[in-house]
Amino acid sequence: MEVQEIIKNLKVQIVEQLNLEEVKPEDIDANAPLFGDGLGLDSIDALELIVLLEKNYEIKIQDPKEAKAIFTSVQTMADYVASKMK
């Protein structure tokens, strides 16, 4: 699976998993921060993203420090998923 395809899938999955009713997948900038100024997610959302990766990609994240780097943006998530799929 190409990184661009993963990005597209992740955007849809993030909107669905986090019930972001006001956000459309195409409105999410792949390079914008997921937390803080970007999408404005919080620590509960981070747990949901961990569940999303486990459910959809069979990727388990054990280390919270690792999760912080992975969940910087949709792009960093997609790069991580792609690296695990090889």
Contacts in CASP RR format, 6 or more apart in sequence:
PFRMAT RR
TARGET T0000
AUTHOR 0000-0000-0000
METHOD contacts of the structure
MODEL  1
MEVQEIIKNLKVQIVEQLNLEEVKPEDIDANAPLFGDGLGLDSIDALELI
VLLEKNYEIKIQDPKEAKAIFTSVQTMADYVASKMK
1 82 0 8 1.000
1 85 0 8 1.000
2 82 0 8 1.000
3 78 0 8 1.000
3 79 0 8 1.000
3 82 0 8 1.000
6 78 0 8 1.000
6 81 0 8 1.000
6 82 0 8 1.000
7 30 0 8 1.000
7 74 0 8 1.000
7 75 0 8 1.000
7 78 0 8 1.000
8 25 0 8 1.000
9 56 0 8 1.000
10 74 0 8 1.000
10 77 0 8 1.000
10 78 0 8 1.000
10 81 0 8 1.000
11 25 0 8 1.000
11 26 0 8 1.000
11 28 0 8 1.000
11 30 0 8 1.000
11 74 0 8 1.000
12 25 0 8 1.000
13 52 0 8 1.000
13 56 0 8 1.000
14 20 0 8 1.000
14 25 0 8 1.000
14 28 0 8 1.000
14 39 0 8 1.000
14 49 0 8 1.000
14 52 0 8 1.000
14 74 0 8 1.000
15 23 0 8 1.000
15 24 0 8 1.000
15 25 0 8 1.000
15 28 0 8 1.000
17 48 0 8 1.000
17 49 0 8 1.000
17 51 0 8 1.000
17 52 0 8 1.000
18 41 0 8 1.000
18 45 0 8 1.000
18 48 0 8 1.000
18 49 0 8 1.000
20 39 0 8 1.000
23 39 0 8 1.000
28 39 0 8 1.000
28 74 0 8 1.000
29 38 0 8 1.000
29 74 0 8 1.000
30 73 0 8 1.000
30 74 0 8 1.000
30 75 0 8 1.000
30 78 0 8 1.000
31 73 0 8 1.000
31 74 0 8 1.000
31 75 0 8 1.000
32 38 0 8 1.000
32 39 0 8 1.000
32 73 0 8 1.000
32 74 0 8 1.000
33 39 0 8 1.000
33 40 0 8 1.000
33 72 0 8 1.000
33 73 0 8 1.000
34 40 0 8 1.000
34 41 0 8 1.000
34 45 0 8 1.000
34 49 0 8 1.000
34 71 0 8 1.000
34 72 0 8 1.000
34 73 0 8 1.000
34 74 0 8 1.000
34 77 0 8 1.000
35 41 0 8 1.000
35 42 0 8 1.000
35 45 0 8 1.000
35 46 0 8 1.000
35 71 0 8 1.000
41 49 0 8 1.000
46 67 0 8 1.000
46 71 0 8 1.000
49 67 0 8 1.000
49 71 0 8 1.000
49 77 0 8 1.000
50 61 0 8 1.000
50 67 0 8 1.000
53 59 0 8 1.000
53 60 0 8 1.000
53 61 0 8 1.000
53 77 0 8 1.000
53 81 0 8 1.000
54 60 0 8 1.000
54 61 0 8 1.000
57 81 0 8 1.000
57 84 0 8 1.000
57 85 0 8 1.000
59 80 0 8 1.000
59 81 0 8 1.000
59 84 0 8 1.000
61 67 0 8 1.000
61 70 0 8 1.000
69 76 0 8 1.000
70 76 0 8 1.000
70 77 0 8 1.000
70 80 0 8 1.000
71 77 0 8 1.000
END
